[in-house]
Amino acid sequence: MSERIYLYKRFERFWHWSQALLIIIMMLTGFEIHGSYALLGFAKAVQVHTLAAWTLLTLWAFTIVWQFTTGEWRQYLPTLKKVDAMVKYYVLGIFTDAPHPFKKTPVAKHNPLQRLAYLAFLSLMSPLIWGSGLLYLFYPQWPAWGVNQWLSLEWVALAHTVGGFMILTFFVAHVYMTTTGHTPFAHIKAMITGWEDAH
Amino acid sequence: MKSGLPALLISLALALSLTGNAGASAVHGSPPKKTGKSSTADHSKFKELQQDFKSGQEVTRACLSCHTEAARQIMQTRHWTWEYTNPDTGQKLGKKTMLNGFCIGDKSNEAFCNSCHIGYGWENDKFDFANEENVDCLACHNQGKYTKPGGLAGHPAYVRTEYPPGSGTFLEPVDLAQVAAHVGATRKDNCGACHYNGGGGDGVKHGDLDSSLNQPSRQLDVHMSADGGNFSCSTCHQTDAHQVSGSRITPTAADPHGPLLRGQASDRNPATCQACHGDAPHQAPAGSINAAREKNPELLNTHARTLACQTCHVPAFARGGVPTKMTWDWSQAGRMGPNGKPQKIKDEHGHITYDSRKGQFGLGENVVPEYLWFNGKVSYTLQTDKINPDGPVAINTFHGTPGAADARIWPVKRFRGRQPYDTENLNLLVPHSAIPDDTAYWYNFDWDKALKVGAAATGAPFSGKYGFVDTEMLWPITHMVAPKEDAVDCIECHKQGGRLEGIPGVYIPGRDRHPWLDNVGWALVGLTTLGSLGHGLVRILTRRRQDTHDDDTHGAQS
């Protein structure tokens, strides 16, 4: 019998899955607003996109408080240690059934590559998508705030679209990486139950 | 107390007459039945109007005996002078000299065209614009049974008249005393008698003005419909001293202000949408959140920084069942019917598409407008202007810088014509067409004669050589305002190939993108997907090899 460790707490799991749902909704509606396809209709897509944005912002407000009160924020501190080993594992080891170079523990549940990826998400994609998104949301207020003196909607839309593509790319890679546990659904199961089998 | 008894008697008489007219309820303070008549004067009781009028001028004399300033006011208006100096361009405009792509021009055809002049007797240059009795009060204030047929120089038929001459059909004389006894405030059909029929027939010119507006459905015009606002034209075109507000020569393209208060001193045009609705008219119902609504009122108001109200709220023109002319090709005129006589060809709906006198027409109903940036400034190609015969010649040009604060994206009707011009002097020509004589085109089908007489009347040079040139003319679309549920939907513009395709100066989400960003973005997503699938595939292939010993391990785990 292998050891089971409790990696993801209840709020964390709730956060993860509701965020996943909101991000999927926002990607679907966002690319519809962008004109890539028709699904809900433009007006409905804008409405859903806007509502999802405010919901996710609220969720993030709670999450940020949670991260700091629990100290979980440290999980996202980057490290370069063993990054080369992780890369080597995904390029070679994973195919030869080599042992995973990183052992998950409740205080270090993200491998070094994950930490880098999440840091990139937080420091690059998140400011880009939220900064441009909030400017987009508050477009009606631009004249009152004097914003349209130095900014055009075109640039905001451009930045927001760049952010959208980055998040979609992140999403694809992220979903694929969940299958790289010791069984294809091991990571997903852990994110649902909180418990992960440790080898 | 001296006047006590008479006052009591008058009140009693009033009360009795009200009882007789509107039922007893009116006496007891409930609101009187809406009869549409709110005037304090019953003109049929005026002795001045109980005459056997022989002419329109005699009626006018009677009107002016009470309305002493009316004629002088009228004489200040474009309705009277047909002359106007455009303050934006300095061009001398007005119906007297302006050209169009429909009947082309007024000069030499006055006796016909000037049936739409609010005066009596303008058939040539000798018309006396200073004679107050020449003002036609009845044209705008009749309540029916008063028409001014083309050819009578602005007069109605005073005696039984064969019309058109030689046709064998007769016009009955107008009963001036009856018409004068029933005058009142202007009604839709008063304005419509001319403004619906510009270009020679119902709905021909404007596209957003035709007789369907007399009794429109709510869908056709939410303001003018009896189920809606029940407006007459003058409800919006507020008039002061006979000066009617609103103009297609100098329209108000952008009016970024709140609603006008009653009595507020302002030089704003009272006929704009914003004069009543303000520039932020979309509102969420009380208690609801803007951002939570499918059509976020705040976002809709933001559109007013870029769009004219009409762009969304007049989804199409000629919606009332009356077609409008979209094209008119004069070069096709003169083709006779099988019997050698002038012919008219009708389409399956009974609308004329060919007339030997006029040429070939293209008609349109439910026409989606074209859109352009417009700041209200319009310049015209006049007869004194040289044209480029390669065409199309812009008979009028709407100005406006894309994205400028003083301009909005406006809906327009783009009319396409083909009309005569002087191939040597390169100016547009006005044909003498509508007067039954030896030279008018409609009666002789001889362009040389018609153009020569027309040119002489307009003072334009004429080399004797003529051709036909393609022309275009723009008409602002502003009437036929649909109810809000029928406004243009977001997706009509927020997509590629939508209504505003190609309109510069504005970033429209859904329409606009940077193609290179989309290419790079989708390539990145695609490569990531492919990479993941490839990586996964290799994992599956390599795993199969290890299946045997894996089974043991996994078996032990479970």
Chai-1 contact restraints between the chains, C-beta under 6 A:
chainA,res_idxA,chainB,res_idxB,connection_type,confidence,min_distance_angstrom,max_distance_angstrom,comment,restraint_id
A,I33,B,P509,contact,1.0,0.0,6.0,A-B,restraint_1
A,G35,B,Q496,contact,1.0,0.0,6.0,A-B,restraint_2
A,G35,B,G510,contact,1.0,0.0,6.0,A-B,restraint_3
A,F42,B,C490,contact,1.0,0.0,6.0,A-B,restraint_4
A,F42,B,I491,contact,1.0,0.0,6.0,A-B,restraint_5
A,F42,B,H494,contact,1.0,0.0,6.0,A-B,restraint_6
A,F42,B,G510,contact,1.0,0.0,6.0,A-B,restraint_7
A,A43,B,E294,contact,1.0,0.0,6.0,A-B,restraint_8
A,A43,B,K295,contact,1.0,0.0,6.0,A-B,restraint_9
A,A43,B,C490,contact,1.0,0.0,6.0,A-B,restraint_10
A,K44,B,E294,contact,1.0,0.0,6.0,A-B,restraint_11
A,Q47,B,E294,contact,1.0,0.0,6.0,A-B,restraint_12
A,T50,B,A291,contact,1.0,0.0,6.0,A-B,restraint_13
A,F95,B,V538,contact,1.0,0.0,6.0,A-B,restraint_14
A,F95,B,T542,contact,1.0,0.0,6.0,A-B,restraint_15
A,D97,B,Q546,contact,1.0,0.0,6.0,A-B,restraint_16
A,P140,B,E298,contact,1.0,0.0,6.0,A-B,restraint_17
A,P140,B,T302,contact,1.0,0.0,6.0,A-B,restraint_18
A,L153,B,Y507,contact,1.0,0.0,6.0,A-B,restraint_19
A,E154,B,Y507,contact,1.0,0.0,6.0,A-B,restraint_20
A,A157,B,Y507,contact,1.0,0.0,6.0,A-B,restraint_21
A,T161,B,L517,contact,1.0,0.0,6.0,A-B,restraint_22
A,F165,B,G521,contact,1.0,0.0,6.0,A-B,restraint_23
A,L168,B,V525,contact,1.0,0.0,6.0,A-B,restraint_24
A,T169,B,L524,contact,1.0,0.0,6.0,A-B,restraint_25
A,T169,B,V525,contact,1.0,0.0,6.0,A-B,restraint_26
A,T169,B,T528,contact,1.0,0.0,6.0,A-B,restraint_27
A,V172,B,T528,contact,1.0,0.0,6.0,A-B,restraint_28
A,V172,B,T529,contact,1.0,0.0,6.0,A-B,restraint_29
A,A173,B,T528,contact,1.0,0.0,6.0,A-B,restraint_30
A,Y176,B,S532,contact,1.0,0.0,6.0,A-B,restraint_31
